[in-house]
Amino acid sequence: MNRAEIEAKVKDFLINELEIEEENIFPDAKLKDDMGIDSLDFVDIVVIVERNFGFKIKAEEMVGVNTYAKFCDYIENKIK
């Protein structure tokens, strides 16, 4: 899976499952401040990522992952 496919899948679940407005999803968008993702949404994200990408997110690995681009980087690095 290449970077474009990862970004497309992430954008799709952010819009369709977390109901985030598409205009709020851009590379430097902050997950919390710009997209409004809270701790309850993060629980959903863990399940969605496991279903779509086949791995479990570990909270300690998410330190510093605070933007859409960094989140996509994280996923890309985990599935390589």
Secondary structure, DSSP 8 states (H G I E B T S, - for coil): --HHHHHHHHHHHHHHTS---GGG-STT-BTTTTT---HHHHHHHHHHHHHHHS----GGGGTT--BHHHHHHHHHHHH-
